[in-house]
Amino acid sequence: QCNSNPKPDSLIKGFELLSICCGMFLPCEALFPYVIAFAMTACEAYANNEAVVNLARDCLDRIAMQKQLPETMVRRLPPSSQEIMAVVTGGQMQQLVYFTNSQSKTIDIDSLTTVQDLIDQLGEPKRFKGWALFEVLLAGELYMENPLKADEMVCDVLSRWEKFQPPSKIEGELVFQFMWKK
């Protein structure tokens, strides 16, 4: 409960949960105006609590970003621990993308960054016709790769990696990474 909650920690946790939900899906049509009004009112009612104000604004920003997406572009998996920590700490999520020449680039992402957005931020893709972004699994001697679809949500990929349970015959540490390659 966020309204009239005497415990500041509970109030913040409530807004963290709301912010995470707003990054995952839009409220239903019947609740939509109430969620907007609730977040806007919180910005004023809790003006002395910076954490709550920032989370309420984050809710509004996430809803605005969700509204811009086509209805077919939806999150399919629950948030990863990285995504939850970004909301809780108010930090920026970043993702490392590797190139075939052993270099890499760190890209800022958010809950609604698509694979195409990630590719666009690489800055060089237009020169590389026929190249794609792959998810790569490295585990001991095992190497597996899968091309990613342009409209796939990057945070869904991260969530999939986090939930992956390897077959018992795979030994060694699992390493997942994004690779820009032909």
Secondary structure by P-SEA (a helix, b strand, c coil): cccccccaaaaaaaaaaaaaaaacccccccaaaaaaaaaaaaaaaacccaaaaaaaaaaaaaaaaaaaccccccccccccaaaaaaaaacbbbbbbbbccccbbbbbbbcccccaaaaaaacccccccccbbbbbbbbcccbbbbbbbcccccaaaaaaaaaacccccccccbbbbbbbbcc
